[in-house]
Amino acid sequence: MRLGFLSDVEARWSKLEDFCEDNPWVSLRGTPSGPRLDVQPGATFVYGGDTLDRGPHSRRVLLTLVEAKVRQPDRVILLAGNRDINKLRLPRELSGHPRTGAPTTSRADILRWTLARTMGAAGAFMHRAAELGVHPEREEEQVVQSMLDDIAPGGALYNYLTLAQLAYRCEETLFVHGGVTEENLGALPEEPDHVGPDHVGPDHVGPDHVGPDHVGPDHAGPLASTTDEWVAALNRFYAGQLQCYARDPGGTAHNMLIRYQAPLPGTRANPRSVVYARPVDAAGNAATPSPALRARLGASGVRRTVVGHTPAGDSPGIIRVGGFEAIIADSSYGRLERGSQVLLDGPRTTIRAWVQLDGGPPQRLSCDLELDTPSPIGRRDVASGQVVKGQLDDGRYLLCRFLPDFRAEEVAVEDLSGRVFEGD
């Protein structure tokens, strides 16, 4: 199966254009009725979630993805990201039940505060005003109503969410938005003791890059016995929660989903959730999947995980160990903020991206790998902690690690000899 993956466009149309440029399986073209995304026969396009918040093209992105899914349902897979799901809070919070600490002066003030303080989307109000072509102060109520219309039954975001799912497995590859961890693999969401809005943690605390605080598997909910059963059960849970929302958008019956997609209180991650887990360390560097996690996934034939959600620099991050591959394909907060290509053809992985190094122009990065073929790409240098991401057009290898303040350091080297890699 040929699979193309893109995630975390976050309302920046150029990222979708970058992904489709010279893409052998997925194309984007204009039509009299609007943009059209086409997927070639025999291929599947997986969108990893997070459609909106950080750019002025939320509706354009949503409408294009929804139209493609409706027209090519077997060739398009949509995953629900935290930035998509958390908007299910808005009907209740903007109708008399705001979170503790929110202003009470107007719906617009509540929305601005909610986006900035609890959704990591400080610019979303201004971006929506720009998309509508209205003044963010004089016509602020139009912005509020536009966001509520999006999440109302029949709205652009509502339609996206109803067509989306939490997890997708195709042959040896498993896709989720946030991450697969020892804590969430096989676990299903727990029934909370309280479901009122004040018992739901914030959807965003601090930078998107931060790694998880460890929470042991004894905190997980009921277990599914196989990976396929788990994926099916997660997607049933998700669909059921959306039905609860559809029956009463201003109610609390869908708060299990709200809780599931949010970080644990006081943290910046949720290792129990496939939506908000982060497969990285505290500095933001991609974590090597543990032997136990690889063994559990491998028992079901899964040898590769592909996620978004956690920024990995200008290009996707990749970790390869013991015949297993983990890819993080979120390029948000990179220097270039360009869309990348992750193309999977059975055991073959191809990554194409643009990267920006200090003191030079943007350069193309690429890697072409087979799961069982040895390569330095995807390996971590023990001494420096740098991971080899791929090769530039000039043949040099690109190495990446995160520094304090979650700044990605990406450097190019001509020779990898003398380095000792993790697992050697």
N, C-alpha and C positions, 0 to 999 in steps of 0.2 A: 504493500500500500504506500502510495506517495502522499506525504503529509507536509503542508506548509503551515508554519506557526508564526503568529504576530500577537503581541500583547501590549497593554498599557499605552494605547494611542492617546487617551486622555484629552480628546477633543482637538488634537492637532492633526489636521487633515494631511499635512505633508508627510507624516509618518506612514500613513496608508499608501500614499503615492510612492514613497521610497521602497516599501515592501514589494509593491507590484512592478517596479521598474526592472525590466529584464528578468522577470520571474517566469520560469518555464511552465508553471502550473496555475498561477493566479494572476489575472489581469484586471485593470481598471480602465474604463472608458466612459466618455460622456455620451448621453443619449438625450433626445428631446424631453424626456421625463425626468432626467437627472442622472447622477453617476450610477454606473452599473459595474458590479464586481462579478467576474466570471471565473469559475473553477473548471479546469479541464477534466474530461472524462478520465476516470481511474485515479483521480487525486482528491484529497480532502483538505480544506482550509479550516484550521482551528484558530479561532480568535480567543485569546486567553483572558479577556475581561478588562475592566476599567476603561470605559468608553468616554468619560467626561471629566470635567472639573478644571483642567489646566490649560485650556485653549478655547478659541471662539467658534469651534465647529461641532459642538455636541450633537445637535440635531442632524447635521449632515452625516456624521459618522454613524449615528444610530439608524437613520433611515436607510443608509446604504447597506449596513450589515443585516438589518431586518429583511430588506428586499431580497438580498442574496440568499438568505436562509429560506425564505418562503418559496423562492423560485427554484432553488437547488437544495432541497432539504437533506439529501443524502451526501452532499458534497461540502456542506458548511456546518461546522460545529461551533456554537457560541458558549463560552463559559461565563459565569457570573462572577464579577470581581467585587471587592469591598466598596469601591466607589460607585458601583451600580446599585448594589443591594442596600447600602445605607440610606439612599434616598427614600426608601419605604418608610422611614421615620417622619418624613415631612408632613404628610396630611394630618397626623395627630399633633405634632409639635407646633404646627402653624394654626391650629384650631383650638387653642386654649390650654394645651398641655406641654409647654416648652420645658426644656431641661432646667434643672436648678442652676441659677446664675445667669440665665438668659435675660436680656432686657424685656420689658413689657410695653414699650412705647408704640410699636407698630409691627405688623407682620414682616415688613422689610428689614427692620432692625433685628428681629428674631432670626430671620433667615441669614443675614450677614454674620451674625454671631455664631449660629449653628454651623455654617459652612467653615468659618475660620477656626473656631475653637474645638469642634468635635468631629470634623470631617477632613481636616488637612487640606482645605480648599479655599484659602483666603481670597484668591482671585476669581473664584467661580461666579460671584455675583456680577462683577464687572465684565467678565467674559460673556455671560449670558446677555447682558445689556448690549454689548457690541454685536453679538450675533443677531439680536432683534433690531438693532439700529435705533435704540432708544437711549435717552439720557438716564444714567443710573440713579440720579437724585430726583429729577422732576417726574420721571415715569417709572419709579421704582416698583410700583404695584404691578406693572406689566411684567416685570422680571419675576416677581413672586408668583403671579398667576401662571406664567409660562412654565416654571419648574413644577408647579402642582399639576398642570395639564399634562406634562410629560409622564408623570407617574400615575395619572388617573387611568382606569381601564380604557384601552384604545389609544393611549398616548405612546409617544415614541419609545421612551424608556420602559414603560410597562410592557410593550410588545417585545422589546429586546429580552427582558427578564423572563417572560413566559416562554420564549423560544430557547432560552439558555438552560444550562445545567451546571452542576458543581464539579463533575469529574467526567473524563472520557478516556477510555482505554482502547487502543488499537494495536493488536498484536503485541510486540514487546515494549510498547511505549504507553506511558500513563501521563495524562495531562491534568493539571489542576491550576487554579490561579495562584495560590500562595506557596504551598509546599507539602510534601509527603514526609512525615516524621514518624518515629517510633511511637509517639503519643497518639497520633491520629489515624495511622494505618489500621484499618479494620474497625475503628471506633465510630460509633454513631453519636449524634448530639444528645446531650443529657436533657431531661426535663428539669427546668429550673425550679427552685423553691418559690420564687416570686417572678412575676412577669410584668410588673408595672414598669413604666418608662424610667423611673428613677433607679431601677435595679439593672439597667442596661449600661454597660461600660462605654466609654467614648470610642468612636471608630478610629481615631487617630490621635496618637500622643507623640509629639516630637518627630524627628526626621524619618522618612520612609526607609532609610538604610539600616536601622538598628536591628540587631539580632535578638533572638528570643532569650528570655529567662527560662530556665529548665523547669518543666512541670512533669512529674513522673507519670507513667502510664496508668497508675492506680487511680488517677483522676478522670480517666476516660469514661465514656458512656458504654452502653452495651456493644458487644463485638459481633462483627460479621465474620464468617469462617473463611471465605476466600476473597481475593482482591475483586473479582468480578461481582460477587454478591455485595461487597462493600460499596463499590461504585454504584450499583443499581439501588441500594438502600439509601445512599446519600442523595441520589437524584430523586427518589420518591419523597424523601423528607423535604427537599427543596420545593418540589411541585406542590406538595401538600401545604406548605407554609404560604406559597403564593396564592393558593385557593383561599386560605384564611384571610389573606390581605384583600383579595378581590371581593369577598363578602362584606368586609368592614375595614376600609382603608384607614379609618381613624381609630380603630380598636387596638387591642393588644394581643390577639390570638397568634399573630405572626412574629411575636417577639423572640421566639426560639431562634429563628433565622437571624434576627438582628443581633442577638447575643453571639451566635455562631460565627458571624463574619467580623466581629470586633476583637480588638486586643483584650487580653485579660486585664482587669483593673490594676492600674499602677504600672503596667508594662507597655511595651511597644510591639508586642507580638502575641500570638496565640497558637502554641504548638499543637493544641487539640483540634484546630480547625484547618481544613485544606484551603480556606480562603485567606486566612491571616497568619498562617505559619510562615516562618522565614528560615530557609535552609542555609543560614549563614551564621558566622560567629559574631561576637559582640561588636567587632569593628566593621562588620559588613562584608567580610571575605567569605566566599562560598565555602561551606563546610563539606568535608568529605563524608559521604553517606556511611553510616556505621556498618560493620559486618552483619550485625543482626538485622538491620533494615534491608540490606541488600539480599540477605538470605530469605527473608519473609517475602519480599517482592519476587525474587527469583523462583521461589516455590510455585508461583502463579504464572511464571513465564515473562515477568516484567523485568527488563534489563535497562530501561531508560526512563527517566522522569523529565518532564519539560514544564516549566512554570514561568510566571511573570512576577509582578507584585514588588519584588525587592530590587532596586536599581543595581546594575552590575557594571556601570561605566558606559562608555560609548558603544561597546559591542557586547553581545551575550557572553556570560560567563559559562565555562564548561569544566566539569570535574570528571575524570575518568579513572576508575580504579577497579581492578579485578573483573574486567569484562562488563562493567556497569558504567553508565553515563548519566550525569545529572546536568541539566542545562537551565540556566536562569536567563531569560530573554527580555528583561525590562531595561531599556536604555534611558529611562527618565533620569533627569538630573545629571546626565552626562554633559560633556563640553559641547557636543554638537546637537544632541536631542534629535537624531535622525532615526528613521525606522530601519530595522535590520531584517535580514532573511534567515530563518531557520528552516531548512528543507531536509526532510527525512525520507529515505527510500529504503525500506527494510532496515538492514543493519547499518546503512550508510548515512552519515550526518554531514550536511553541508551548511556552513554558516558564511554569510556575506554581510559586511558592515563597513561603515565609515568611522574612522577614529582620528582624534586630534592629539598630536604630540606637542610637547613644548617646542617653540621656536621653529615651527614648520607648517606647511599647508596640510589640510585633511588628506588622509591616505586610506586606500581600500585594504581591508583585512579579510582574509578568507581562511577556511579550513575545510578539508575533505577527509573524512575519517570512516573507518570501518570499526564496528564495536570490538572485534577480536584482533584487530591489527595494532601492534605496538606503535606508539607515537609519543613524542614529548608534549604534544598539545593536550591540554586538560590535566597536566601534571603540576603538582605544587613543589617548588624548590624549598627544601627543608631549611636551608640557611636564611633565606630572605623572606619566606612566606609568599613569594610571588607565584602566580599561576600563569602558565603559558596559555594564552588565549587563541593564538593562530599565527599566521604569517602575513606580513605586508606584501604589497606588490613587488617590492625590491628584494624579497627573500628573507628579510630579517624577521625574527620572532618577536611578538608582542607579549610582554609580561605585565601583569596587573596585581596590585594589592591596594587595600584601603588603608589610609592613614588617619590620624586623629581628625575629628570634625567630618568624618565620612567622605573625605576627598579621595577620589580614585587616582592613584599614581600608575600611569601606564607608560612603560619605557620599551624601547626597541633594542634588541641585541642581535648581533650577527651569529654568535656561536654559543651553543649551550653545553659545550664540552666542559667537564670538570664539575658540573652541578650534580648534586644528589637529590633525587626526587622522592617524594613521599611514596612509600611502598617498595622502594628498591631494596 
